[in-house]
């Protein structure tokens, strides 16, 4: 348990919180969406979760078993996750009226400037989703950092950082097109601490409804049994 706690704090707590109650990642206390069995948790850790920020981890077998044991200790006798107060059907309407689909994808519909929300309910804690709506600059995912570029010719571009090497920088613009810049042609490069996503000022009920809708978006579960894998 002590080994599992140390490994968890070094690798997992940044997203799931030191106490496993969730932050950028979901809470790990109580029933887990992808299964509470040792094999279920091992599969998530080893393989990651497609459509979420959960990466693959390469631990030695004894390290993996220690982490799994530590995570399982939170689920014993824990109460089920509290159901969101809002109405997910009304929340879907709020999602549409606020233009969220212009930047976010659910399933195969929507934009790609922002993170996919197909599994957001399984990938984020309730409080983190709430903060992302009312104060999106509080925690910006690494893959969606904002950058502003001013070329030597005086043109300005603002978008999401995508990639760079020794010679070029690539960004994704608000219209979802990509732009590549030769570093020698750049006059100024500013990494902004502000998200491309605006802060939303919703009524209390609209916010609860929207959060209920987002919480319902869990996509495909992480299927681990042989029978389930055969049906894919």
trRosetta pair geometry for C-beta under 8 A, 3 or more apart (Angstrom, degrees):
i j d omega theta_ij theta_ji phi_ij phi_ji
1 4 5.6 -55 -145 38 31 113
1 5 6.3 33 155 -22 65 104
1 66 7.4 -162 -78 -160 17 83
1 69 6.2 -105 -87 119 66 115
1 70 5.8 128 -146 -90 62 82
1 73 6.8 55 -126 -46 113 154
2 5 5.7 -51 -148 33 30 112
2 6 6.5 30 153 -18 63 105
3 6 5.8 -56 -150 36 32 111
3 7 6.4 27 155 -15 66 107
3 63 7.1 -118 152 -122 116 61
3 66 4.2 -54 96 -163 106 156
4 7 5.9 -57 -145 39 31 107
4 8 6.1 33 156 -21 65 109
4 66 3.6 -156 -65 153 83 77
4 67 4.8 170 -144 -84 87 30
4 68 7.4 -102 -128 37 131 38
4 69 5.3 -138 -56 66 160 90
4 70 3.1 -176 130 -29 126 121
4 71 7.6 -121 173 -13 126 67
5 8 5.7 -56 -145 38 28 113
5 9 6.2 27 158 -19 64 108
5 70 5.3 178 -61 -131 59 140
6 9 6.0 -55 -146 36 27 109
6 10 6.4 21 157 -15 62 111
7 10 5.9 -63 -148 40 30 108
7 11 6.0 -14 168 15 68 118
7 12 7.8 47 126 1 69 107
7 59 7.1 57 -168 -121 144 135
7 63 5.7 140 -98 -170 158 97
7 66 6.3 103 16 96 136 115
7 67 5.1 -86 93 -76 128 103
7 70 7.8 168 56 16 96 151
8 11 6.7 -83 -136 53 21 84
8 12 4.6 -49 -158 45 65 122
8 13 6.1 87 141 -45 76 89
8 16 7.9 -68 -175 69 100 128
8 20 7.7 -24 173 -71 140 100
8 67 5.7 143 -64 -134 87 89
8 70 5.5 -129 -28 106 139 147
8 71 7.2 161 -100 -60 135 85
9 12 7.5 -29 -52 52 14 78
9 13 4.8 12 -134 -17 46 139
9 18 6.2 31 -118 -130 93 82
10 13 7.7 70 4 16 17 105
11 14 7.9 -83 161 11 21 102
11 57 6.5 76 169 -124 144 138
12 15 6.6 -75 -173 48 52 92
12 16 5.2 -13 156 28 92 122
12 25 7.8 -75 -174 50 78 156
12 67 7.5 126 -19 -154 143 122
13 16 6.2 -81 -118 64 31 78
13 17 6.1 -49 -159 124 72 14
13 18 4.7 36 -151 -86 131 53
14 23 7.8 -113 149 73 33 139
14 24 7.3 -15 134 34 68 127
15 23 6.1 -165 179 69 30 97
15 24 4.5 -81 -136 74 70 100
15 25 3.4 60 147 -13 104 116
15 53 7.0 -167 -125 101 143 120
15 54 7.9 172 124 -93 163 68
16 20 5.5 -3 147 -127 111 51
16 21 7.9 132 165 46 69 30
16 22 6.2 -41 -152 -98 57 36
16 23 6.5 157 -148 23 5 88
16 25 4.5 -44 -71 77 69 121
16 26 7.2 -11 -116 71 87 42
16 27 7.4 117 -158 -122 85 25
16 28 5.5 20 -167 -15 134 116
17 20 6.0 -126 78 -25 94 8
17 21 4.9 -53 84 50 155 70
17 22 5.7 1 -1 48 126 17
17 23 4.6 139 -57 -28 88 105
17 27 7.8 -12 29 -109 129 64
19 29 8.0 -1 137 -52 83 127
20 27 6.7 77 146 -164 67 63
20 28 4.2 -79 -169 58 105 104
20 29 5.4 122 116 -49 107 86
20 71 7.0 157 -122 -126 141 69
20 74 5.2 -102 98 -80 155 165
21 27 5.2 -19 -169 -122 39 100
21 28 8.0 -85 -65 35 18 67
21 29 6.0 -4 -99 -3 60 129
21 125 7.4 57 136 -118 63 148
22 25 6.4 -127 -139 96 65 57
22 26 5.2 -40 -115 178 113 29
22 27 3.5 -59 -35 -62 116 65
22 28 7.4 159 -62 -7 74 62
22 124 7.7 95 -173 172 113 41
22 125 3.0 124 150 -80 129 130
22 126 7.7 64 114 19 152 65
22 127 7.1 131 106 36 111 101
22 128 6.8 -122 151 -11 97 117
23 125 6.1 24 -44 12 10 134
23 127 7.9 -43 -121 80 43 108
23 128 5.8 102 169 -71 36 125
24 53 7.1 -47 146 70 109 151
24 124 6.8 -61 179 -122 37 85
24 125 7.9 29 26 13 7 96
24 128 5.7 158 -98 -141 30 151
24 139 6.1 -145 -88 160 104 143
24 141 7.7 133 -157 -89 126 84
25 53 7.1 -122 -85 73 89 107
25 54 6.9 92 -124 -79 121 90
25 123 6.8 -74 -135 179 61 58
25 124 6.9 -99 -133 -106 19 42
25 125 7.2 51 99 -27 33 89
26 33 7.3 0 116 1 167 123
26 122 6.2 -59 -46 173 152 40
26 123 6.2 -147 -33 177 103 10
26 124 6.2 49 -69 74 72 5
26 125 5.5 143 -128 -68 41 62
27 30 7.2 28 123 35 118 101
27 81 7.0 150 65 -106 130 109
27 125 5.5 86 -35 -108 81 104
28 32 6.5 5 -146 -97 65 108
28 71 5.5 -73 164 -149 134 98
28 74 5.9 82 114 70 85 150
28 75 8.0 -77 154 -57 70 93
29 74 4.4 -97 -110 162 69 120
29 75 7.0 180 -161 -79 40 54
29 78 5.3 -160 167 -153 83 157
30 74 7.4 -59 -15 135 40 91
30 75 5.9 92 -149 -126 8 69
30 78 3.8 -128 -84 116 67 122
30 79 6.1 -47 -103 77 128 40
30 80 5.9 141 -179 -117 134 26
30 81 5.9 169 93 -51 146 69
31 36 6.2 -83 -137 -50 58 124
31 75 6.6 96 -75 -146 32 111
31 78 7.6 -158 -18 83 56 105
31 80 5.9 -4 18 -116 119 76
31 81 7.1 -100 57 -12 91 92
32 35 6.1 -27 87 67 105 24
32 36 5.2 142 26 -77 100 69
32 40 7.1 154 87 123 127 129
32 41 7.0 73 64 -84 169 92
32 75 6.8 -62 -23 -91 92 135
33 122 4.8 -132 94 -132 169 106
33 218 6.3 -145 -160 -155 142 129
33 221 6.4 -146 151 -122 87 98
34 40 5.7 166 127 175 78 106
34 41 7.8 126 94 -87 103 47
34 43 7.7 -135 152 80 122 107
34 44 5.3 108 99 -71 151 128
34 49 7.3 -119 -70 -98 153 125
34 122 7.6 90 -43 -171 94 129
34 221 5.7 166 -109 -170 67 88
34 222 3.8 20 -143 39 124 113
34 224 7.8 90 168 -27 91 114
35 39 7.7 -38 126 82 140 74
35 40 2.7 -128 98 -137 121 158
35 41 7.1 -132 95 -42 85 61
35 221 8.0 101 -28 171 89 121
35 222 7.2 -108 11 78 105 96
35 224 6.3 -86 23 16 161 130
36 40 6.4 34 32 60 15 140
36 41 7.3 16 -155 -44 29 107
36 72 6.8 107 -178 -122 86 85
36 75 5.3 170 -139 167 126 168
37 40 4.5 98 57 0 79 105
37 41 7.2 -160 89 -3 42 84
37 224 8.0 -152 69 77 116 147
38 41 6.2 -61 -149 40 30 104
38 42 6.1 30 155 -20 66 111
38 65 7.8 11 -158 -128 121 73
38 68 5.4 72 -141 160 78 143
38 72 7.2 -27 -83 -62 72 143
39 42 5.6 -54 -142 39 30 114
39 43 6.3 36 156 -26 64 105
39 224 5.8 154 129 149 100 142
40 43 5.9 -57 -154 30 27 111
40 44 6.8 23 152 -16 62 104
40 222 7.2 118 -163 95 82 111
40 224 5.3 -155 -104 9 62 155
41 44 5.8 -52 -152 34 36 110
41 45 6.4 30 153 -15 67 108
41 68 4.8 136 99 -129 131 95
41 71 5.8 166 -152 85 147 141
41 72 7.0 -116 -16 -59 161 92
42 45 5.8 -61 -148 40 31 108
42 46 5.9 21 160 -12 69 113
42 64 6.0 65 -126 164 94 123
42 68 5.9 -18 -64 -82 80 140
43 46 6.1 -59 -137 44 26 104
43 47 5.6 -14 176 16 65 120
43 222 6.2 161 111 152 116 121
43 224 4.6 -157 -11 -109 167 120
44 47 6.8 -71 -124 54 16 86
44 48 7.4 36 -176 -130 52 9
44 49 6.1 0 -145 -56 87 100
44 54 6.8 -40 179 161 93 147
44 222 5.6 82 -85 117 88 173
45 56 8.0 81 151 -153 41 48
45 57 5.1 -50 177 47 82 115
45 59 7.1 -22 149 13 127 122
45 64 6.3 160 101 -141 145 99
45 67 6.7 119 -114 102 159 138
45 68 7.4 -111 -5 -71 147 90
46 56 6.4 1 161 -151 34 89
46 57 6.9 -80 -93 61 31 69
46 58 7.9 69 -134 -95 67 48
46 64 7.4 20 -63 -129 95 142
47 56 6.0 -35 -156 -106 14 98
47 222 7.7 150 80 -155 123 121
48 52 7.8 -166 170 70 85 92
48 54 5.0 161 -158 116 71 80
48 55 5.0 -50 -104 -177 125 20
48 56 4.3 -73 -28 -56 107 63
48 57 7.9 131 -65 -10 80 65
49 52 4.4 8 94 40 111 121
49 54 4.1 45 26 60 100 129
49 119 7.2 -146 146 131 119 160
49 122 7.7 -131 168 120 155 120
49 123 7.2 -167 97 -96 137 98
49 222 5.8 -81 -111 -73 95 121
51 116 5.9 -88 -155 97 81 137
51 118 5.3 -70 -166 74 133 118
51 119 4.6 100 119 8 119 127
51 123 7.6 -132 117 -54 78 140
51 219 5.6 167 106 -139 158 176
51 220 8.0 110 20 39 148 86
52 119 5.3 -78 -62 93 97 129
52 122 7.0 -89 -77 96 139 94
52 123 3.8 -168 -129 -107 115 127
53 123 6.5 111 20 -175 80 122
53 141 6.6 -135 -93 -133 140 127
54 123 6.9 -133 -21 -129 100 94
59 63 4.0 -130 180 95 110 116
59 64 4.3 148 88 -61 123 81
59 67 6.7 -135 -77 1 178 135
60 63 4.5 88 56 8 80 108
60 64 7.0 -150 89 -9 38 87
61 64 5.7 -55 -147 35 30 111
61 65 6.4 29 156 -18 65 106
62 65 5.7 -51 -147 36 33 112
62 66 6.5 38 152 -22 63 104
63 66 5.7 -55 -152 33 32 113
63 67 6.6 29 152 -17 66 104
64 67 5.9 -55 -150 36 33 108
64 68 6.3 32 154 -18 66 108
65 68 5.7 -54 -145 38 31 112
65 69 6.3 35 155 -22 65 106
66 69 5.8 -53 -148 35 29 112
66 70 6.5 30 153 -20 63 106
67 70 5.7 -56 -151 35 32 112
67 71 6.4 29 154 -16 67 106
68 71 5.8 -56 -147 39 31 109
68 72 6.1 31 155 -20 66 109
69 72 5.8 -55 -143 38 28 111
69 73 6.6 41 153 -34 61 99
70 73 5.8 -46 -158 15 31 117
71 74 6.3 -54 -172 21 41 109
71 75 7.6 31 143 -17 66 106
72 75 5.7 -59 -158 30 47 113
72 76 7.3 58 151 -38 72 93
73 76 6.4 -40 -160 6 38 114
74 78 6.3 22 152 -49 65 147
75 78 5.5 -92 -147 21 34 122
84 88 7.7 97 73 -62 128 89
84 126 6.6 175 -90 -125 100 127
84 208 7.0 164 168 -173 99 77
84 211 5.6 -165 -150 115 140 95
84 212 4.0 -174 105 -99 133 74
84 215 4.8 155 -26 28 138 158
85 208 5.0 -49 82 -165 102 128
85 212 7.0 -111 69 -68 42 116
86 90 7.0 -119 173 70 98 110
86 91 5.7 88 131 -59 130 118
86 205 7.2 133 -116 -170 100 56
86 207 7.7 -146 -68 100 144 44
86 208 3.4 164 -63 135 109 78
86 209 3.9 -157 -176 -79 127 36
86 210 7.1 -24 127 25 169 38
86 211 5.9 117 20 59 136 83
86 212 3.5 -144 79 -15 94 125
86 213 7.6 -58 107 -15 124 72
87 90 4.1 58 87 19 113 110
87 91 6.3 178 90 -17 56 87
87 209 5.1 -15 54 -122 72 96
87 212 6.0 122 55 80 12 156
88 91 5.0 -54 -141 38 35 120
88 92 6.5 45 157 -28 66 94
88 209 7.3 173 -87 -168 18 66
88 212 4.4 -122 -68 129 67 96
88 213 4.4 130 -151 -88 70 57
88 215 7.4 -111 -92 60 111 86
88 216 4.5 45 -130 -17 149 146
89 92 5.9 -44 -156 23 31 111
89 93 7.3 30 145 -14 58 100
89 213 7.7 171 -31 -89 12 101
90 93 5.6 -52 -160 33 41 114
90 94 6.6 44 143 -20 69 101
90 209 4.2 -69 99 -151 102 140
90 212 8.0 44 60 63 86 128
90 213 7.9 -131 76 -49 49 114
91 94 5.3 -47 -148 33 40 114
91 95 6.3 48 149 -24 66 100
91 208 7.9 -107 -82 111 111 46
91 209 3.8 -168 -70 150 76 71
91 210 4.5 163 -149 -90 94 25
91 211 6.9 -115 -126 38 141 34
91 212 4.9 -173 -29 65 149 86
91 213 2.9 -160 109 -21 121 112
91 214 7.1 -110 159 -10 136 68
92 95 5.3 -46 -150 31 35 119
92 96 6.6 33 151 -16 63 103
92 213 4.9 168 -56 -128 62 139
93 96 5.7 -54 -151 37 34 110
93 97 6.2 28 155 -16 68 109
93 209 7.9 -26 51 143 89 136
94 97 5.8 -58 -140 41 30 107
94 98 6.0 20 163 -12 66 114
94 202 7.1 51 -165 -138 131 141
94 206 5.0 147 -117 -164 138 91
94 209 5.5 124 -8 96 138 113
94 210 4.5 -95 95 -73 137 96
94 213 7.3 -176 50 8 102 144
95 98 6.4 -67 -145 41 20 103
95 100 4.8 -65 -165 35 74 136
95 101 7.1 79 150 -38 93 88
95 210 6.1 139 -60 -132 77 90
95 213 5.8 -120 -31 109 127 154
95 214 7.8 148 -84 -59 125 83
96 99 7.9 39 174 -65 32 28
96 100 7.5 -69 -71 33 22 92
96 101 6.8 7 -113 -7 59 121
98 200 6.4 17 -156 -127 141 136
98 202 7.7 -43 -84 -83 140 117
98 210 7.7 12 8 -106 146 139
99 102 4.8 1 170 -6 92 121
100 103 6.9 -79 -173 48 45 86
100 104 5.3 -27 160 37 86 120
100 110 7.8 -25 119 -137 72 128
100 117 7.8 6 153 -8 122 157
101 104 6.3 -82 -111 65 32 73
101 105 7.8 73 -148 -97 69 34
101 106 7.2 -69 -108 12 93 101
101 109 6.7 -24 -152 136 124 92
101 110 4.1 -115 -156 -113 77 93
101 111 6.6 120 154 3 50 83
102 110 7.6 -50 -3 -158 10 77
102 111 5.2 10 153 -8 34 139
102 113 7.7 -11 128 27 72 124
103 110 7.6 -20 75 172 25 100
103 111 4.7 -44 -108 79 16 128
103 112 7.9 -91 -172 56 46 12
103 113 4.3 -66 -141 62 85 106
103 114 4.0 58 145 1 106 110
103 196 7.8 179 -141 113 146 113
103 197 7.0 178 108 -97 162 91
104 110 5.3 -33 101 164 47 141
104 111 6.4 29 10 62 21 80
104 114 4.8 -41 -74 78 79 115
104 115 6.8 2 -122 76 95 52
104 116 6.9 131 -165 -128 75 26
104 117 4.8 37 170 -12 126 115
105 108 7.4 -20 -172 -146 111 15
105 109 6.7 156 -151 83 71 34
105 110 3.9 178 -106 77 45 109
105 111 6.5 -134 -57 70 78 28
105 112 5.9 13 -33 -83 123 67
105 116 4.7 -37 67 -119 101 80
105 117 6.8 168 74 25 44 74
105 118 6.7 -20 113 -41 84 97
106 109 6.0 -21 66 67 74 87
106 110 5.6 82 14 -11 67 140
106 116 7.6 143 -82 -170 35 74
106 117 5.2 -35 -81 77 84 97
106 118 5.5 145 -144 -86 47 61
106 217 6.3 -90 -134 -128 110 137
107 118 5.8 132 -54 -113 37 107
110 117 7.8 -24 88 31 170 103
111 114 7.1 66 96 26 101 80
111 176 6.1 -137 -159 -69 102 134
112 116 7.6 -9 -123 -68 73 82
112 172 8.0 -89 110 -177 92 152
112 176 5.9 88 57 -134 88 120
113 160 6.5 157 -168 -11 73 135
113 172 6.5 -177 -125 128 69 121
113 174 6.4 27 -122 -140 151 44
113 176 5.6 -105 -62 -83 89 82
113 196 6.8 -107 155 114 114 147
114 144 6.5 43 -135 -129 57 144
114 196 7.3 -152 -79 80 90 112
114 197 6.1 63 -101 -71 133 116
115 120 7.8 114 115 -90 114 106
115 141 6.3 73 -62 23 131 154
115 143 7.5 100 -87 81 93 116
115 144 6.4 -80 -45 -45 89 143
116 119 7.5 37 116 23 104 78
116 120 7.9 -158 118 -51 58 92
117 120 4.3 -24 -154 -24 70 131
117 214 6.6 -76 -170 -133 122 90
117 217 5.7 28 146 118 85 163
118 217 6.2 -149 -178 174 22 112
118 219 4.5 65 140 -81 92 116
119 122 4.9 -50 179 48 90 109
119 123 5.1 84 116 -25 92 112
119 217 6.5 -144 -104 136 14 85
119 218 5.9 33 -141 -167 68 32
119 219 3.6 -50 -77 8 91 129
119 220 7.7 -60 -85 37 117 53
120 123 5.6 -69 -131 47 30 105
120 124 5.5 -17 -175 19 73 115
120 129 6.7 100 158 -104 113 120
120 214 5.3 -55 100 -173 128 93
120 217 5.1 33 42 84 87 120
121 124 7.5 -59 -109 49 13 80
121 214 6.0 163 -71 141 83 55
121 215 4.4 96 -127 -170 106 30
121 216 5.7 -165 -71 42 159 12
121 217 4.6 147 -10 60 107 57
121 218 4.6 -69 77 -66 113 73
122 217 7.9 -111 0 107 80 58
122 218 4.2 89 -38 -140 110 82
122 219 6.7 -97 22 35 131 92
122 221 7.8 -178 -110 -106 160 64
124 128 4.7 -125 -175 85 101 120
124 129 5.0 119 114 -57 130 89
124 132 7.5 -30 -170 -8 158 142
125 128 4.5 91 57 6 84 104
125 129 7.1 -150 91 -6 44 84
126 129 5.9 -58 -154 35 30 110
126 130 6.5 31 150 -20 65 107
126 211 6.5 66 -157 180 86 122
126 215 6.4 8 -101 -92 89 121
127 130 5.5 -52 -149 35 34 115
127 131 6.4 34 153 -18 66 104
128 131 5.7 -52 -148 37 33 111
128 132 6.3 38 152 -24 65 106
128 139 7.1 -55 -151 60 96 150
129 132 5.6 -54 -149 33 32 115
129 133 6.8 29 154 -19 63 104
129 211 5.9 131 109 -131 123 89
129 214 5.4 165 -168 114 144 144
129 215 7.2 -156 39 -66 167 76
130 133 6.0 -60 -157 32 32 108
130 134 6.5 -1 161 7 69 111
130 207 7.2 63 -135 173 90 112
130 211 6.0 4 -79 -99 84 134
131 134 6.4 -71 -137 51 30 90
131 135 5.5 -46 -170 57 72 95
131 136 8.0 138 136 -85 64 34
131 138 5.3 -78 168 62 115 146
131 139 6.8 53 117 18 129 112
132 135 7.8 -65 -95 70 12 53
132 136 5.4 45 -167 -109 55 72
132 138 7.7 -118 -84 51 45 103
132 139 7.1 -67 -84 62 83 97
132 197 7.7 14 175 96 81 155
133 136 7.2 39 -93 -63 8 88
133 199 7.9 85 144 -154 43 56
133 200 5.2 -52 175 46 83 118
133 202 7.4 -29 154 8 126 125
133 207 6.8 154 110 -138 148 94
133 210 6.8 119 -119 111 157 137
133 211 7.6 -106 -6 -72 151 89
134 199 6.0 31 179 -162 36 95
134 200 6.5 -82 -91 63 46 71
134 201 7.6 80 -131 -91 80 48
134 202 8.0 -104 -85 24 88 90
134 207 7.5 18 -60 -129 110 134
135 138 4.4 57 120 -28 108 116
135 199 5.8 12 -94 -116 40 116
136 140 7.4 65 152 -87 76 79
136 195 4.1 -99 122 62 105 157
136 197 4.1 -99 160 85 172 114
136 198 7.3 85 23 89 134 13
136 199 6.2 -153 10 -83 88 63
137 140 6.4 -12 -142 -51 46 107
137 193 6.5 75 -173 138 113 72
137 194 4.9 -38 -108 -134 134 52
137 195 4.5 -145 -81 -2 65 92
137 199 7.7 -55 2 -61 95 102
140 144 5.9 -130 -178 89 88 91
140 145 5.9 102 131 -97 127 59
140 146 7.3 -82 -154 -6 156 88
140 193 7.7 -172 4 -166 139 50
140 195 5.1 -174 -97 -85 110 93
141 144 4.8 57 67 24 93 103
141 145 8.0 -119 93 -44 50 66
142 145 6.3 -16 -161 -33 39 108
143 160 7.8 28 145 170 59 120
144 160 5.4 -46 -146 -141 56 123
144 195 7.3 25 129 -140 111 91
144 196 7.1 -110 174 22 98 111
145 160 6.9 116 65 -157 41 67
145 161 4.6 -13 76 28 97 121
145 191 6.5 -11 162 -159 122 98
146 158 6.9 8 -174 -175 99 92
146 159 7.5 -174 -144 108 64 19
146 160 6.5 -51 -98 -100 50 53
146 161 7.4 162 -140 -14 2 89
146 191 7.5 124 84 -167 59 51
146 192 4.3 -45 98 64 111 108
146 193 8.0 -61 51 30 109 6
146 194 6.0 -43 48 80 153 62
146 195 6.3 167 -31 -135 124 23
146 196 5.3 159 -93 -49 112 82
147 158 7.3 -176 92 -145 44 54
147 159 6.6 -20 60 68 81 61
147 160 7.4 84 19 -163 87 13
147 161 4.5 87 -17 -65 127 93
147 169 7.5 -124 139 166 158 134
147 171 5.7 -128 66 -103 118 132
147 189 6.9 -14 -171 -169 108 83
147 190 6.9 153 -160 81 58 52
147 191 5.7 -28 -104 -106 80 58
147 192 6.8 -177 -95 10 23 86
148 156 6.8 -6 -175 -169 96 98
148 157 7.2 166 -154 87 51 48
148 158 4.6 -12 -104 -101 82 87
148 188 7.8 -11 111 115 90 99
148 189 7.7 160 84 -156 54 37
148 190 4.5 -9 59 60 99 105
148 192 5.9 65 -10 -36 103 118
149 156 7.1 160 85 -153 51 50
149 157 4.8 -9 58 60 97 97
149 158 7.7 -178 21 -76 65 42
149 169 7.0 173 -89 88 141 137
149 171 6.9 -165 -8 -3 128 148
149 181 5.8 -163 177 -21 158 169
149 186 5.8 -71 -160 -131 103 112
149 188 7.3 162 -156 88 40 62
149 189 5.7 0 -110 -109 75 71
149 190 7.8 -162 -71 26 36 70
150 154 7.2 -21 -173 -146 93 27
150 155 7.3 167 -151 84 51 41
150 156 5.2 -17 -100 -100 76 78
150 186 7.3 98 74 -165 50 71
150 187 4.9 -60 107 67 93 103
150 188 4.1 19 45 49 114 100
150 189 7.8 -137 30 -61 70 40
150 190 8.0 42 -5 -4 98 102
151 154 6.8 -36 76 30 80 23
151 155 4.7 12 33 52 117 88
151 156 7.8 -144 11 -71 75 34
151 157 7.8 52 -27 -1 97 105
151 181 7.0 -140 -91 -140 100 123
151 185 5.6 -10 -149 145 98 91
151 186 6.1 -70 -111 -109 53 46
151 187 6.1 75 151 2 17 95
152 185 5.6 -112 12 -168 107 56
152 186 7.1 122 -31 151 81 1
152 187 4.7 136 -84 -55 54 99
153 185 7.7 -6 -9 -177 95 100
154 187 7.9 24 -75 8 38 150
157 171 6.7 143 133 71 120 141
157 173 6.7 -74 -165 -100 103 106
157 179 6.1 -99 -165 81 158 160
157 181 7.7 -173 46 -57 145 133
158 173 7.9 91 78 -133 45 72
158 174 7.6 25 91 -32 83 105
158 192 7.8 16 -145 -3 107 145
158 196 7.8 157 144 -107 99 99
159 171 4.0 123 78 151 119 114
159 172 5.2 -167 167 82 123 41
159 173 4.4 -80 -89 -95 135 41
159 174 6.5 -132 -105 -31 83 59
159 179 7.1 135 16 32 155 112
159 196 7.4 18 -153 -93 34 141
160 171 6.2 152 71 -166 40 81
160 172 4.6 -16 57 56 99 98
160 196 6.1 -67 -67 -19 92 147
161 164 7.6 -46 -165 -24 101 108
161 169 7.6 -59 -136 -174 85 104
161 171 5.8 -46 -102 -108 36 86
161 191 7.4 2 -50 -121 141 92
162 170 4.4 -62 71 108 117 96
162 171 5.7 172 2 -112 95 26
162 172 5.4 102 -59 -26 118 90
162 178 6.8 -9 -11 -134 165 106
163 169 7.7 175 94 -155 46 46
163 170 4.7 10 55 48 83 115
164 168 6.5 -153 -143 101 67 52
164 169 4.2 -11 -104 -109 111 68
164 170 6.7 -168 -74 18 57 68
165 168 5.9 26 45 46 89 76
166 183 7.8 -95 147 7 41 148
167 182 6.6 -33 163 -142 84 70
167 183 5.9 -144 -172 12 33 109
167 184 8.0 -23 -157 -13 74 94
168 180 5.4 7 180 -178 129 99
168 181 6.3 152 -156 76 75 43
168 182 5.9 -44 -99 -99 81 41
168 183 6.4 -135 -89 -27 25 84
169 180 7.2 165 82 -153 41 55
169 181 5.1 -14 57 57 89 98
169 183 6.5 96 -16 -79 96 83
169 186 7.3 36 22 -57 128 151
169 189 7.1 135 -19 -126 169 134
170 178 6.2 1 -173 -175 103 108
170 179 7.1 165 -150 85 57 43
170 180 4.8 -21 -98 -99 81 80
170 181 7.8 177 -81 17 35 70
171 178 7.3 164 85 -152 37 62
171 179 5.6 -15 61 60 84 91
171 181 7.7 11 7 -1 102 110
172 176 6.5 -9 -179 -143 105 40
172 177 7.5 163 -155 84 62 29
172 178 5.6 -37 -101 -98 65 71
172 179 8.0 158 -100 18 19 74
173 176 7.1 -62 74 10 68 12
173 177 5.1 -9 45 63 115 79
173 178 7.3 -171 4 -93 86 18
173 179 5.8 63 -40 -10 112 114
174 196 7.2 -173 -94 -167 89 127
181 185 6.2 -132 -174 73 86 106
181 186 5.6 77 148 -66 130 107
182 185 4.4 71 72 7 96 109
182 186 7.4 -165 92 -21 51 85
183 186 5.5 -50 -153 19 42 118
186 189 5.5 29 160 -53 138 103
202 206 4.1 -123 178 92 114 116
202 207 4.4 148 87 -60 121 83
202 210 6.7 -22 164 2 177 139
203 206 4.5 89 53 10 84 104
203 207 6.8 -152 87 -8 41 87
204 207 5.9 -58 -150 36 28 111
204 208 6.4 25 155 -17 64 107
205 208 5.7 -55 -147 37 33 109
205 209 6.2 32 155 -18 66 107
206 209 5.7 -55 -146 38 31 111
206 210 6.1 31 156 -20 66 107
207 210 5.8 -54 -145 37 29 110
207 211 6.3 28 156 -16 64 108
208 211 5.8 -56 -147 39 30 110
208 212 6.4 34 152 -23 64 105
209 212 5.6 -53 -150 33 32 113
209 213 6.6 32 152 -18 64 103
210 213 5.7 -53 -153 35 33 111
210 214 6.4 29 152 -15 66 106
211 214 5.6 -52 -142 40 34 110
211 215 6.0 39 155 -23 66 107
212 215 5.7 -53 -145 35 28 114
212 216 6.7 31 153 -24 61 105
213 216 5.8 -59 -156 30 32 112
213 217 7.2 34 149 -28 63 100
214 217 5.8 -49 -158 19 40 114
218 221 7.1 13 141 -72 110 74
220 223 7.5 -53 163 -17 101 102
223 228 3.6 -138 -179 141 123 135
223 229 6.3 176 117 -65 108 59
223 232 7.2 -180 67 -62 140 110
224 228 6.9 43 46 58 29 133
224 229 7.6 -6 -173 -48 16 104
225 228 4.5 90 60 8 87 103
225 229 6.9 -154 93 -8 44 86
226 229 5.7 -56 -146 36 32 111
226 230 6.4 35 154 -24 66 104
227 230 5.8 -54 -151 30 31 112
227 231 6.9 27 153 -19 62 105
228 231 5.9 -58 -157 32 36 110
228 232 7.5 52 146 -39 63 91
229 232 5.8 -34 -164 0 42 117
